[in-house]
């Protein structure tokens, strides 16, 4: 699942205050996918050779971390 789809799902859930059981499970799955993406990005940052590439990956990593934090608040 790409990052844009994950972001749109999280935004949809953030608009609602309470989540039912099935949506909580979906959010947990999304958090798991985001955690995997976070680990992958950290690895890519270490392997990146250009500073511009590292900066781009770092921005994406920061966005993923924020999404994980906001998603955890929902549960």
Secondary structure, DSSP 8 states (H G I E B T S, - for coil): --HHHHHHHHHHHHHSS---HHHHHHHHHHHHHHHHHHHHHHHHHHH--SHHHHHHHHHHHHHHHHHHHHHHHH-
